[in-house]
Amino acid sequence: MENKKYRVSFPHIGNYMYPIYNLLDKLIDKETAEIILAPKITTNTIDLGAKASPDFVCVPFKYNMGNFIEALENGANFLIQAGGGCRYGYYGEVQEQILRDMGYEFTYINLLDPEGLKPEKLFKRLKKLNKNLKFSRFVYAFLLTIKSIEILDDFETYMRDNYVYIDKKEEVNKLHLEFLEHLKNLSNLNELYKIKREYFKKLKSLKLNKNKPDVIRVGIVGELYTSMEPFSTFFLEKELANMNVAVKRYTTVTYLLFKKGKALKKLLKSSSKYITYALGADGTESVAHTLELIDKGYDGIIHIKPFGCTPEVNAMPILQKISNEYNIPIMYLTFDAQTSRTGLATRLEAFYDMLKMKKEQKENIKPLEVKNETEIKEKRYINDNNKKEYRLQN
């Protein structure tokens, strides 16, 4: 590919495409390379990916494959995989081999090693896009990207935590789009911090109606891709917000890259009643964060995973035990290429109705003074989780 211009592309995952685009734009030699964003994810993306992938493989793999195929069909010849440590570390290699078997010609690199992010190795790989790239330039662009991702995660976490309480949804949506466009076209760290100050001030100036009635609080736990790529779950968080549900999610790129490893011992300790060793991938977090959400008084939990995700399958019976012991509803959602959006909407509506009824019953029950167990039985009251209050027996 000596005399051929590189056309670089990479798969989508949430809004992280914006800082990744900015990173590549800073590093490539524009005389010999250009960036081609994979088309926006649609049903065609998953259809293409599913046809090219083994049936048993998880849905993130299929979405990535669809992204790659659409990018290659649009002229890309240099593919970047930003992750893929699952499937015993051969995730990216399998994708590459399938695409080559399909007849595509391209250069392929993975930004992450199985053991994590290694800047010195990443620099050597990206030098293929710019032979004159200096390490100092790479380090600055890399730092800018990391800081951009941290700020993006902070911005979207605040949005997610408070979206249901903001009356003027069109204003926060507009701010969000403007903010993302700035991240895509950043020049330097000073500009990034200026944008952060400006847009966080605008975001936090939007009035929050914390006394909004009938708000249900739901936590989302589960596998990372389906947590962070909204199309893969049919925009689950947005659907919940439209149903007057406040959503809490822990999984972000910042957490995965910089906090997860350090947090493991703490997570295992907080969930030691249920697990002794790490479950792998995001399974440990699913258990520990569920317990944390219960402690914070959330009304329900939604556990999401791709079909066949072994660590999350291992977490499910533990979560069910927690659900039974703490009397908190947990809904399990599994996604694949054949998942029905209509079926998902029906299940969400039923889950919401159940949570609302449960919350209303709890709010309408007044604590009662009782003298002994005989009186409890006679009046058909039962103890509710040893909280010194009683509720009508169903």
ABEGO torsion letter per residue (X at the ends): XAABBBBBBBBBBEAAAAAAAAAAAAABBAAABBBBBBBBBBAAAAAAAAAABBAABBAAAAAAAAAAAAAAAAGBABBBBABGABGGGAAAAAAAAAAAAAGBBBBBBBABBAAEBBAAAAAAAAAAABAABBAAAAAAAAAAAAAAAAAAAAAAAAAAAAAAABABAAAAAAAAAAAAAAAAABABAAAAAAAAAAAAAAAAABBBBAABBGBBBBBBBEBAAAAABAAAAGGAAAAAAAAGBBBBBABBAAAAAAAAAAAAAAAAAAAAAABABBAEEAAAAAAAAAAAAAAAGBABBBBBBBBGBAAAAAAAAAAAAAAAAAGBBBBBBBBBAABBAAAAAAAAAAAAAAAAAAAAAAAABBBBBBABAAAAAAAGBBBBGGAGBBBBBX
